[in-house]
Amino acid sequence: QMLEYYQHYRIALHFQSLLFWLVALREPSKAKSVARVSGDTSPAGNLGSVGVSSTEKEKKGVSLFITDEIYSTLLDVSFKRMLKKSANSSSSLLELWNEELEGKSDFSNYRTKLLDLIRVIASQRPVIAAANIVQRINVVSGDANQTTKSPQDLDAMVGAQLGLETVVSAIFDGSGDYAKTDHEAKFQIHRTFEGLLQQLLSLKWTEPSLIVIHGHYLDSLGLYLRHYPDVVASVVNKLFELLTSLPITIQQQGPSNNSRQARLQICSSFIRISRAADKALLPHMKNIADTMAYLQGEGRLLRAEHDHLCEAFLIMASSSGIQQQQEVLAWLLEPLNKTWTQVEWQTAYLSDPSGLTDMFADTQFMWSIYHTVTFFEKALKRSGTKRSTTAPQAAITTTTATGYLHPMSSHLSWILPPLLRLLRCIHALWAEPFAQSLTGEIKAAKSMTISEQASLLGETSKPTKGQVAPADGLLDVQREGESKENNIRNWLRGVRDSGYNLIGLAATLGEAFFRCIDGSSVILALMENVQVMEFRHLRQLMHLAVVPLVKYCPAELWQIWTANLLQPIFVHCQQALDYSWSSLLREGRAKVPDSFGNLSGSELKVEVMEEKLLRDLTREVCSVLWVLALPGLNSGLPSLEQLGPVNRIDSSLKSLESFASSSLTGFLMLNVGTALPALRITVEVFSWTDSEAVTKVIPFCGALIHLAVATNRAELRQFVGNDLFSSIIQGLSVELNAVVSAELIGLCREIYLYLSDKDPAPKQVLLSLSDMKQEDLLAFDDCLSKTASPKEQKQHMRSLLLLATGNKLKALASQKTTNIITNVTTRNRGTVAHHGPSAEEEDRIGLAGLS
């Protein structure tokens, strides 16, 4: 019956059946974990190994009813439903997903579920999945000799490519399951994909849209190539054949742009195959390098394409060891060194901001600088050993301890100085009085791109893997009469973001970075004009550069780097955020310095974007505070339990200075100019209606409490016991903070329990609450003295706060709901400020199409 529903013409029935099949086919281990997460408290869920055995038996019982024909039918329907209804769709035997459907989220989520089902089936029945996807590709591809395809056929071919990628990933992924597959199954799978590959190698498509799909079909087989490397040479040759079959076009507009983008997509296929095939490409590196050199010498390889192939080369080298990487980097960077370090162009264009405006008149040189910067960024990202993202704190203290030297370390000394001068000139374009002297074209180019606006409004969808993202300004270039303005706008955005990220990536090298360059030059370039930066630029600066600089700076360099870096940014952000939040909360509109360009008649959209910019910057500032409290940067800060009894005498306390080298938060508190604005932001954030920002600032509050308890610094103790305590209680009156209410109650407990005997401030704060009575506080103290359980103490604190405020703390309104949500929040506290490129970001081509 459920199979009939899955095949049904009506998508509503099909969709409900999809959810059923996802549960029915999942492996026993996944079913058990889902049961635990969903809170299964039935007796069967508590039987330990007996319950597990029962679950496995039930799953085996279900699998007895699922024949190969059922698996095959599920796959067939799934592949056909990878499309959504559009203007290209003709009459169909199936009601396709469409935008009018309600209750089914959006198409990307629906397709993700389809791909999940395909992945589950492929992992359980790899032979059937391989045969079905190849059959589907043959159906949608039609006549191989047909040189053009209808839009509907192209959509179907893209859907089949996603199916192929999913099936190949499920079968050949590095989990080790394929190695355990029996010989007969391996033989059938190999023969199936070998046949498909031979078909792909023999295709002679010439249309750019078909060539892009052709390239994606080939790179979808990357994991297959890892296990069967004999055919790698043929795939490499075919990709170069596809690349050279497309004409080189310098025009950025009109039909010729299709060829330009198709060439970039083929180059991106090299990147994806390099990542998936791993060491299978190593024997072919010389052939690839020789072909690149030949095409470049013939003038048949554009700079953006060359950089993409070089990035693929770096990925190949990363699987062969540090020495190989160093040789490849020396080969790739030597020609860039000669041009990048030339004094002539720096003198002409970087001596002062006006030189940068002269560069804008030389479009070719302007974009060559962009490509140079982005290639340095890619070289840092792709080289070195792979770092774990699960324990960033551990990496902080071990970056240089092992004696490991990153292969890019020796290049930073010549890469960074011109970059810093370039960024300094870009920042100066917003500084007065120079900003007033700019031409109208450059002034307009400083405004936000259409893609940035769309992102703030939530109007952009995530690009599929390997797709050129329209958010990179490609759509802007095609607007009539504005190509020069948009060229400058996109260049400014691209160089700024890549420059920040390059500095941030370099900082992860630890001492190799911090010892090779003068800290004052970095701080001058980044902070000189921080007060005139727009919110979107400030956020990128902190996210990409400031956070890594703070996180990876050696403790002995905190004074030179961290204090000087954070002071100007905290001072400015505190003032800017206070002004904008006051405006939003009082007048209903955030006032931000960002320029949106010409948006006449779109007042509501401007208000939405302003608020989004304000919230994004607020959260990023709180992420910096979150980093300051990382355990790896505060190893000398004892836990409250280690500090002993709550009524210790002051003589046993340490000075704040004693923590200056072992606690970054302690070091910060000794630098008054940096500490004051940071503390102001900390207390103000609880009155701003943004629970995500509050979530990020909680660890910093915890570190402040620990310092106040562990040291004899009276001012810090007064701040925590009075200002911070009051602000946290005020934060509990904001309903949105219900998601972190348990953690806020925990902070209140720590402040009162460990500081009320040392300072009168905590009790004074509670007694100042509207409905608090002295006898209530005495009863509260009596309850605390009778239990050592933190959980019970928190419950007493919660009850007291509700009583003392007349039940007006909205964040505590529903304890049951709050507890459920807070469990998730607590789990994510260690990852909420993860920085670095995501997998999605790595697959985007970026601004390369604008060279």
C-alpha positions in Angstrom: 0.0 0.0 0.0 2.8 2.5 0.9 4.6 1.6 -2.4 1.4 2.5 -4.3 1.2 5.8 -2.4 4.9 6.5 -3.3 4.1 5.9 -7.0 0.8 7.9 -6.8 0.2 10.8 -9.3 -0.7 13.1 -6.4 2.3 14.5 -4.7 0.6 14.9 -1.3 0.2 11.1 -1.0 3.7 10.6 -2.4 5.2 12.9 0.1 3.6 11.3 3.1 4.8 7.9 1.8 8.3 9.3 1.4 8.5 10.0 5.1 7.4 6.5 5.8 10.0 4.9 3.6 12.8 7.0 5.1 12.0 5.5 8.5 11.3 2.0 7.3 14.6 1.6 5.4 17.1 3.2 7.7 19.7 1.0 9.3 19.0 -0.4 12.8 21.7 1.8 14.4 20.1 4.9 13.0 16.7 3.8 14.1 17.9 3.4 17.6 19.6 6.8 17.7 16.5 8.4 16.4 14.4 6.8 19.1 16.8 8.1 21.8 16.8 11.6 20.4 13.0 11.7 20.1 12.7 10.9 23.8 11.5 7.3 23.7 10.8 6.4 27.3 8.9 3.2 26.6 10.0 0.1 28.6 11.5 -1.4 25.4 13.7 1.6 25.1 15.3 0.9 28.5 16.1 -2.8 28.1 19.7 -2.2 27.1 21.1 -4.9 25.0 17.8 -6.8 25.0 16.1 -3.8 23.5 18.7 -3.4 20.9 18.4 -7.0 19.9 14.6 -6.6 19.6 15.0 -3.5 17.4 17.4 -5.4 15.1 15.0 -8.3 14.8 12.2 -5.9 14.0 14.2 -4.3 11.3 15.2 -7.6 9.8 11.5 -8.6 9.9 10.7 -5.4 7.9 13.5 -6.1 5.4 12.0 -9.5 4.6 9.0 -7.8 2.9 11.2 -5.4 0.9 12.1 -7.1 -2.4 14.6 -6.0 -5.0 11.6 -5.0 -7.1 10.4 -2.6 -4.4 13.9 -1.1 -4.1 14.0 -0.6 -7.8 10.5 1.0 -7.9 11.4 3.4 -5.1 14.5 4.5 -7.0 12.7 4.9 -10.3 10.1 7.1 -8.7 12.7 9.1 -6.8 14.7 9.9 -9.9 11.6 11.0 -11.8 10.5 13.3 -8.9 13.9 15.2 -8.7 12.2 17.9 -10.8 9.8 20.6 -9.8 7.0 22.1 -11.9 8.2 25.0 -13.9 7.5 26.8 -17.2 9.7 24.1 -18.9 7.5 21.3 -17.6 5.1 19.7 -20.1 2.2 17.4 -19.2 3.5 14.7 -17.0 2.4 11.4 -15.6 3.3 12.7 -12.2 2.1 15.8 -10.3 5.5 17.5 -9.7 6.4 19.6 -6.7 5.3 23.2 -7.1 5.6 26.4 -5.1 1.9 26.4 -4.2 2.1 23.3 -2.1 1.7 23.9 1.6 3.1 22.1 4.5 6.1 20.6 2.7 8.7 23.2 3.3 10.6 24.2 0.2 11.8 22.2 -2.8 15.4 22.0 -1.6 14.3 20.3 1.6 12.0 17.9 -0.3 14.7 17.0 -2.8 17.1 16.4 0.2 14.7 13.8 1.5 14.5 12.2 -1.9 18.3 12.1 -2.0 18.4 10.7 1.6 16.2 7.8 0.5 18.3 7.2 -2.6 21.4 7.2 -0.4 19.9 4.7 2.1 18.8 2.3 -0.7 22.2 2.6 -2.5 24.0 1.7 0.7 21.8 -1.4 1.2 21.4 -2.5 -2.5 24.4 -1.0 -4.3 24.1 -3.2 -7.4 20.4 -2.2 -7.9 21.1 1.4 -7.3 24.0 1.5 -9.8 21.9 -0.2 -12.5 18.9 2.1 -11.9 20.8 5.4 -12.0 22.6 4.4 -15.2 19.3 3.4 -16.8 17.8 6.8 -15.7 20.8 8.7 -17.2 20.3 6.8 -20.5 16.6 7.7 -20.6 17.0 11.4 -19.9 20.0 11.8 -22.1 18.1 10.4 -25.1 20.0 10.5 -28.5 23.7 11.0 -27.8 24.1 12.5 -31.2 21.5 15.2 -30.6 23.5 18.5 -30.2 20.7 20.5 -28.5 18.3 19.7 -25.7 15.0 21.2 -24.6 14.9 23.1 -21.2 12.8 20.2 -19.8 15.4 17.7 -20.9 18.2 19.8 -19.4 16.3 19.9 -16.0 15.9 16.1 -16.1 19.6 15.6 -16.9 20.6 17.8 -13.9 18.3 15.8 -11.7 19.9 12.6 -12.9 23.3 14.0 -12.2 22.3 14.7 -8.5 21.1 11.1 -8.3 24.4 9.8 -9.8 26.4 11.8 -7.3 24.3 10.5 -4.4 24.5 6.8 -5.5 28.3 6.9 -6.1 28.8 8.6 -2.7 26.7 6.0 -0.9 28.6 3.1 -2.5 32.2 4.3 -2.6 32.4 6.7 0.3 35.4 6.2 2.6 33.4 4.4 5.3 35.1 1.1 4.3 31.8 -0.7 3.5 32.7 -1.1 -0.2 35.9 -3.0 0.7 33.7 -5.5 2.5 31.4 -5.9 -0.5 31.5 -9.5 -2.0 33.4 -10.0 -5.2 30.4 -10.7 -7.4 28.7 -7.5 -6.3 31.9 -5.5 -6.8 32.2 -6.9 -10.3 28.7 -5.9 -11.3 29.1 -2.4 -9.8 32.4 -1.9 -11.6 31.0 -3.1 -14.9 27.9 -0.9 -14.6 29.9 2.3 -13.9 32.6 1.4 -16.4 30.0 1.2 -19.1 28.6 4.6 -18.0 32.0 6.1 -18.1 32.7 4.8 -21.6 29.5 6.4 -22.7 30.4 9.7 -21.2 33.9 9.6 -22.7 32.5 9.1 -26.2 30.0 11.9 -26.0 30.6 14.9 -28.4 28.3 17.5 -27.0 29.2 21.1 -28.0 26.5 23.3 -26.4 27.8 25.1 -23.3 24.8 23.9 -21.2 25.4 20.3 -22.2 29.1 20.5 -21.6 28.5 21.7 -18.1 26.2 18.7 -17.4 28.8 16.5 -19.1 31.5 17.7 -16.7 29.3 17.3 -13.7 28.5 13.7 -14.7 32.3 13.0 -14.9 33.1 14.6 -11.5 30.2 12.8 -9.9 32.2 9.6 -10.5 35.2 11.0 -8.5 34.8 8.4 -5.7 34.6 5.6 -8.2 37.9 6.8 -9.7 39.5 6.5 -6.3 38.8 2.7 -6.3 39.4 2.2 -10.0 42.3 4.6 -11.0 43.0 3.0 -14.3 40.5 5.2 -16.1 41.7 8.5 -14.5 43.9 9.5 -17.5 40.9 9.2 -19.8 38.8 11.4 -17.6 41.5 14.0 -17.3 41.9 14.1 -21.1 38.2 14.3 -21.6 37.9 17.3 -19.3 40.6 19.1 -21.1 38.9 18.2 -24.4 35.6 19.7 -23.1 37.5 22.8 -21.9 39.2 23.5 -25.2 36.1 22.8 -27.2 34.6 26.0 -25.8 35.7 29.3 -27.3 37.6 31.8 -25.1 35.5 34.9 -24.6 36.6 38.1 -23.0 33.1 39.6 -23.2 31.2 39.4 -19.9 27.8 40.0 -21.3 25.5 38.3 -23.9 25.5 34.7 -25.2 29.3 34.4 -25.1 29.1 34.5 -21.3 27.6 31.0 -21.5 30.8 29.7 -22.9 32.8 31.6 -20.3 30.8 30.1 -17.4 30.9 26.6 -18.9 34.7 26.8 -19.1 34.8 27.7 -15.4 32.5 24.9 -14.5 34.8 22.4 -16.3 37.7 23.8 -14.3 35.7 23.4 -11.1 35.1 19.7 -12.1 38.9 19.3 -11.8 38.7 20.6 -8.3 35.9 18.2 -7.3 37.5 15.2 -8.9 40.8 16.1 -7.2 39.1 16.1 -3.8 37.1 12.9 -4.4 39.7 10.7 -6.2 42.4 11.5 -3.7 45.7 9.8 -4.6 44.4 8.4 -7.8 45.4 11.6 -9.6 49.0 11.8 -8.3 50.5 9.9 -11.3 48.9 12.3 -13.7 50.1 15.6 -12.1 52.9 16.1 -14.6 50.6 15.5 -17.6 48.1 18.0 -16.1 50.9 20.6 -15.5 52.3 20.2 -19.0 48.8 20.6 -20.5 48.2 23.7 -18.4 51.5 25.2 -19.5 50.8 24.4 -23.2 47.3 26.0 -23.1 48.6 29.0 -21.3 51.4 29.5 -23.7 48.9 29.2 -26.6 46.7 31.9 -25.0 43.9 29.4 -24.6 43.6 29.5 -20.8 42.2 32.5 -19.0 43.6 33.6 -15.6 40.5 32.5 -13.7 40.6 29.1 -15.3 44.3 28.8 -14.6 43.7 29.6 -11.0 41.0 26.9 -10.7 43.3 24.3 -12.2 46.1 25.4 -9.8 43.7 24.9 -6.9 43.0 21.4 -8.1 46.7 20.9 -8.3 47.1 22.0 -4.6 44.4 19.5 -3.6 46.3 16.7 -5.4 49.5 17.7 -3.7 47.9 17.7 -0.3 47.4 14.0 -0.5 51.1 13.3 -1.2 52.8 14.9 1.8 54.4 18.2 2.9 57.5 18.0 0.6 55.3 17.6 -2.5 53.2 20.5 -1.4 56.2 22.7 -0.9 57.5 21.9 -4.4 54.0 22.5 -6.0 53.6 25.8 -4.1 57.1 27.0 -5.2 56.2 26.2 -8.8 52.8 28.0 -8.6 53.9 31.0 -6.5 57.2 31.9 -8.1 55.6 33.8 -11.1 53.2 35.5 -8.7 56.1 36.6 -6.4 57.8 38.4 -9.3 54.7 40.6 -10.1 53.2 40.9 -6.6 56.4 42.2 -4.9 57.2 44.7 -7.7 57.7 48.2 -6.2 56.4 50.0 -9.3 52.7 49.0 -9.1 52.6 49.4 -5.3 54.1 52.9 -5.7 51.6 53.8 -8.4 48.5 52.4 -6.8 49.0 51.9 -3.1 50.9 55.0 -1.9 47.7 56.7 -1.0 43.9 56.0 -1.6 43.9 58.1 -4.8 46.2 55.6 -6.4 43.5 52.9 -6.0 41.1 55.0 -8.0 43.7 55.1 -10.8 43.8 51.3 -10.7 40.1 51.2 -11.4 40.8 52.7 -14.8 43.0 49.7 -15.7 40.4 46.9 -15.6 42.8 44.2 -16.7 45.4 44.9 -14.0 42.6 45.5 -11.4 41.3 41.9 -12.0 44.8 40.4 -12.1 45.3 41.8 -8.6 42.0 40.2 -7.5 43.0 36.8 -8.9 46.4 37.0 -7.2 44.8 37.7 -3.8 42.2 34.9 -4.2 44.9 32.5 -5.3 46.9 33.2 -2.2 43.7 32.5 -0.2 43.2 29.2 -2.0 46.8 28.2 -1.5 46.5 28.7 2.3 43.2 26.9 2.3 44.2 23.9 0.3 47.8 23.3 1.6 49.0 21.9 4.9 47.6 19.0 7.0 43.9 18.7 7.4 42.8 20.3 10.7 40.0 18.9 12.8 37.0 21.2 13.2 35.7 19.3 16.2 38.2 20.5 18.8 39.4 24.0 17.8 40.6 24.7 21.3 43.1 21.9 21.1 44.6 23.3 18.0 45.2 26.6 19.7 47.8 25.3 22.0 49.4 22.7 19.7 49.8 24.8 16.5 53.6 25.2 17.0 54.3 22.6 19.8 54.8 19.7 17.4 57.4 21.5 15.3 55.3 21.2 12.2 55.9 24.0 9.7 53.1 24.8 7.2 54.3 24.8 3.6 52.9 28.3 3.1 54.9 29.7 6.1 57.9 30.7 4.1 55.7 32.7 1.6 53.8 34.9 4.1 56.6 37.4 4.5 56.3 38.6 0.8 52.5 38.0 0.4 51.2 40.0 3.3 52.9 43.5 3.1 51.3 44.5 -0.3 48.0 42.9 0.8 47.9 45.1 3.9 48.6 48.2 1.9 45.9 47.2 -0.5 43.3 46.7 2.3 44.3 50.0 3.9 43.6 51.9 0.7 40.2 50.1 0.3 39.2 51.1 3.8 40.2 54.7 3.1 37.6 55.0 0.4 35.0 55.4 3.2 37.0 57.9 5.2 36.4 61.7 5.1 37.4 64.0 3.5 38.7 61.6 0.8 35.4 59.9 0.3 33.8 63.2 -0.8 36.4 63.6 -3.6 35.5 60.3 -5.3 33.8 60.2 -8.7 30.1 59.4 -8.8 30.9 56.0 -10.3 33.1 55.0 -7.4 30.7 56.4 -4.8 27.9 54.3 -6.3 30.2 51.3 -6.4 30.6 51.5 -2.6 26.9 50.6 -2.2 25.7 47.1 -1.6 25.4 44.6 -4.5 22.0 43.4 -5.5 23.0 39.9 -4.4 24.0 41.1 -1.0 20.6 42.8 -0.6 18.9 39.6 -1.7 20.8 37.6 0.8 19.8 40.0 3.6 16.2 39.7 2.5 16.4 35.9 2.4 15.6 35.9 -1.3 18.5 33.8 -2.4 18.6 30.0 -2.6 21.8 28.0 -2.0 23.6 27.1 -5.2 23.8 23.4 -6.0 27.3 21.8 -5.8 29.7 23.4 -8.2 27.2 26.0 -9.5 28.4 29.6 -10.0 26.6 31.6 -7.4 24.6 34.6 -8.6 25.5 36.2 -5.3 28.9 36.8 -6.6 27.8 39.6 -8.8 27.4 37.9 -12.1 23.8 39.1 -12.4 24.8 42.7 -11.6 27.3 42.7 -14.5 24.6 42.1 -17.0 22.6 45.2 -16.0 22.6 47.7 -18.8 24.9 50.7 -18.6 26.3 49.8 -15.2 29.1 47.3 -16.0 32.0 49.6 -14.9 30.2 50.5 -11.6 29.4 46.9 -10.9 32.9 45.9 -11.9 34.4 48.1 -9.2 31.7 47.1 -6.7 32.3 43.4 -7.1 36.1 43.9 -7.1 35.9 45.8 -3.8 33.8 43.1 -2.2 35.9 40.2 -3.6 39.3 41.7 -2.6 38.1 42.7 0.8 36.6 39.4 1.7 39.4 37.3 0.3 42.0 39.6 1.9 40.3 39.3 5.3 40.1 35.5 4.9 43.7 35.3 3.8 44.8 37.0 7.0 42.5 34.8 9.1 43.8 31.6 7.4 47.4 32.8 7.9 46.7 33.4 11.6 45.8 29.7 12.0 49.5 28.9 11.3 50.3 30.3 14.8 53.8 31.6 15.5 54.8 31.1 11.8 52.4 34.0 11.1 52.7 36.1 14.2 56.5 36.1 14.2 56.9 36.8 10.5 55.2 40.2 10.3 55.0 43.3 12.4 51.8 43.3 14.3 51.4 47.1 14.1 51.2 47.0 10.3 48.4 44.5 10.5 46.5 46.4 13.1 47.0 49.7 11.2 45.7 48.2 8.0 42.6 46.7 9.6 41.7 49.2 12.3 42.8 52.6 11.0 39.4 53.4 9.6 37.2 51.0 11.5 35.0 53.8 12.7 33.8 54.5 9.1 33.2 50.9 8.2 29.7 49.8 7.2 28.1 47.1 9.4 28.5 44.4 6.7 32.2 45.2 6.4 32.7 45.1 10.2 31.0 41.8 10.4 33.2 40.2 7.7 36.3 41.8 9.3 35.6 40.2 12.6 34.3 36.9 11.3 37.2 36.2 8.8 40.1 38.0 10.4 39.7 39.2 14.0 38.4 35.9 15.4 41.3 33.8 14.0 43.8 36.5 15.0 42.5 36.4 18.6 42.1 32.6 18.7 45.6 31.7 17.5 47.8 34.5 18.9 50.5 33.1 21.3 50.0 34.2 24.9 53.3 36.1 25.0 52.1 38.3 22.1 48.7 39.2 23.5 49.8 42.7 24.5 51.2 43.4 21.0 48.4 41.9 19.0 45.2 41.1 20.9 45.0 44.2 23.1 45.8 46.6 20.3 43.5 44.8 17.9 40.4 44.6 20.2 40.5 48.0 21.7 39.4 50.0 18.6 36.9 47.5 17.5 35.2 47.1 20.9 35.1 50.9 21.4 33.5 51.5 18.0 31.2 48.5 18.1 29.9 49.4 21.6 29.0 52.9 20.5 27.6 51.8 17.1 25.5 49.0 18.5 24.1 51.0 21.4 23.0 53.7 19.0 21.4 51.3 16.5 19.7 49.1 19.1 18.3 52.2 20.9 16.9 53.4 17.6 15.4 50.0 16.8 13.8 49.5 20.2 12.5 53.1 20.6 11.6 54.1 17.0 11.1 50.7 15.4 13.9 51.1 12.9 17.6 50.3 13.2 19.9 53.1 11.9 23.0 51.6 10.2 25.7 53.2 8.2 25.4 50.8 5.2 24.6 52.2 1.8 21.9 50.3 -0.2 22.2 52.3 -3.4 19.1 53.2 -5.3 16.1 51.6 -3.6 13.3 54.1 -4.2 9.9 52.8 -3.2 11.4 50.0 -1.1 11.3 51.5 2.4 10.1 48.3 4.0 12.9 46.2 2.4 15.4 48.8 3.7 14.1 48.5 7.2 14.3 44.7 7.1 17.9 44.8 5.8 18.9 47.3 8.4 17.7 45.1 11.2 19.3 42.1 9.7 22.7 43.9 9.4 22.4 45.0 13.1 21.6 41.5 14.3 24.4 40.0 12.2 27.0 42.5 13.6 25.7 42.0 17.2 26.1 38.3 16.9 29.6 38.6 15.4 30.8 40.9 18.2 29.4 38.4 20.7 31.3 35.7 18.8 34.5 37.6 19.6 33.6 37.5 23.3 32.8 33.8 22.9 36.4 33.2 21.6 37.9 35.2 24.5 36.3 32.6 26.9 37.5 29.5 25.0 38.9 26.9 27.5 42.0 26.6 25.4 42.7 30.3 25.9 41.9 30.2 29.6 43.7 27.1 30.8 44.9 28.8 34.0 41.3 29.7 35.1 40.1 27.3 37.8 36.6 26.0 37.9 34.3 27.2 40.7 34.5 23.7 42.3 38.3 24.0 42.3 38.1 27.3 44.2 36.7 25.5 47.2 34.1 26.7 49.8 32.0 29.7 48.9 32.9 31.5 52.1 36.7 31.6 51.6 38.6 34.5 53.1 40.1 37.0 50.7 43.7 36.3 51.7 43.6 33.1 49.7 42.6 34.9 46.5 45.1 35.6 43.7 45.7 38.9 42.0 44.2 39.4 38.6 47.8 39.9 37.3 48.5 36.2 38.1 46.1 35.1 35.4 47.5 37.5 32.7 49.4 34.8 30.9 47.1 31.8 31.4 43.7 33.4 30.8 42.9 35.6 27.9 39.8 36.9 29.7 42.0 37.8 32.7 44.5 39.5 30.4 41.7 41.5 28.8 40.4 42.7 32.2 43.9 44.2 32.9 43.6 46.4 29.8 41.1 49.0 30.9 40.7 50.6 27.4 39.7 47.2 26.0 37.9 45.8 29.0 35.4 48.7 29.5 33.7 48.6 26.1 33.7 44.8 26.2 31.9 44.8 29.6 29.4 47.4 28.4 28.5 45.3 25.4 28.2 42.3 27.7 25.6 43.9 30.0 23.8 45.7 27.1 23.3 42.6 25.0 20.7 41.2 27.6 18.4 44.2 26.8 18.7 43.7 23.1 16.1 41.3 21.7 18.5 38.8 20.2 18.7 35.4 21.9 21.4 34.2 19.5 23.7 37.0 20.6 22.9 36.2 24.3 23.8 32.5 23.6 27.2 33.5 22.4 28.0 35.9 25.3 27.1 33.4 28.0 30.6 31.7 28.1 32.2 35.1 28.4 29.9 35.9 31.4 30.9 32.6 32.9 34.6 33.4 32.6 34.0 36.8 34.2 32.3 35.1 37.2 35.2 32.7 37.6 37.6 35.6 37.6 35.6 37.6 40.1 35.5 34.6 42.4 39.2 33.6 42.0 40.8 37.1 42.3 40.9 39.9 44.8 40.0 42.6 42.2 37.2 44.5 44.0 36.1 46.4 40.8 35.5 43.2 38.9 33.6 41.6 41.8 31.4 44.7 42.0 30.8 44.6 38.3 29.8 41.0 38.3 27.7 41.1 41.5 25.9 44.3 40.5 25.9 45.2 36.8 26.1 41.7 35.3 23.7 40.1 37.8 21.1 42.9 37.1 21.5 42.6 33.4 21.1 38.8 33.4 17.9 39.1 35.4 16.7 41.8 32.9 17.5 39.4 30.1 15.1 36.9 31.6 12.3 39.4 31.0 12.9 39.0 27.2 10.7 36.1 26.0 13.1 35.2 23.2 15.7 34.3 25.8 13.6 31.3 26.9 16.0 29.2 24.8 18.8 30.0 27.1 16.9 30.5 30.3 18.4 27.5 32.1 21.9 28.8 31.4 21.0 32.3 32.5 19.6 30.9 35.8 22.9 29.0 36.1 24.9 32.2 35.9 22.6 33.8 38.5 23.2 30.9 40.8 27.0 31.1 40.4 27.0 34.9 41.1 24.9 34.6 44.2 26.3 31.5 45.6 30.0 32.4 45.3 29.9 36.2 45.7 27.1 37.1 48.1 29.3 36.4 51.1 32.1 38.5 49.7 30.2 41.5 48.4 26.8 42.9 49.3 25.9 43.7 45.7 24.2 40.4 44.7 21.8 40.6 47.7 21.1 44.3 47.0 20.2 43.4 43.4 17.7 40.8 44.5 16.2 43.1 47.2 15.7 45.8 44.6 13.3 43.6 42.6 9.7 44.8 42.7 8.1 42.0 44.8 11.1 40.9 46.8 10.9 40.8 50.6 13.6 40.3 53.2 12.0 37.2 54.6 11.9 35.7 51.1 15.6 36.2 50.7 16.3 34.6 54.1 14.2 31.6 53.2 16.1 31.4 49.9 19.4 31.4 51.8 18.1 28.7 54.1 17.1 26.5 51.1 20.5 26.9 49.5 22.3 25.9 52.7 20.3 22.6 52.8 21.4 21.3 49.4 24.6 20.9 47.5 22.9 19.9 44.3 23.4 22.5 41.5 20.2 21.4 39.9 18.2 22.0 43.0 19.9 25.3 43.7 19.0 26.5 40.2 15.4 25.6 40.8 15.4 27.6 44.0 16.9 30.5 42.1 14.3 30.3 39.4 11.5 30.2 41.9 12.9 33.2 43.8 13.2 35.3 40.7 9.7 34.5 39.6 8.4 35.4 43.1 10.6 38.6 43.3 9.3 39.9 39.9 5.7 38.9 40.2 6.0 36.3 37.5 7.0 38.9 35.0 10.1 37.1 33.7 8.8 36.0 30.3 11.7 33.8 29.5 10.8 31.6 32.5 7.1 31.3 31.6 7.2 27.7 30.4 9.8 25.7 32.2 9.0 22.5 30.3 9.5 24.1 26.9 12.5 25.9 28.0 14.3 22.8 29.3 13.8 21.0 26.0 15.2 23.8 23.9 18.0 24.6 26.3 19.3 21.1 26.0 20.0 21.8 22.3 21.5 25.2 23.1 23.9 23.7 25.7 25.1 21.1 23.2 25.8 23.7 20.6 27.6 26.2 22.8 31.0 24.8 21.8 30.3 25.1 18.1 28.2 28.2 17.9 31.1 30.4 16.6 32.7 27.9 14.3 34.8 29.9 11.8 36.3 28.8 8.5 35.1 27.7 5.1 32.2 25.4 4.9 31.9 22.6 2.4 29.3 24.7 0.5 31.7 27.7 0.4 34.5 25.5 -1.0 32.3 24.5 -3.9 31.4 28.0 -5.1 33.3 29.5 -8.0 33.1 33.0 -6.6 34.1 36.1 -8.5 36.3 34.3 -11.0 33.8 34.9 -13.7 34.4 38.6 -13.5 38.0 38.7 -14.5 
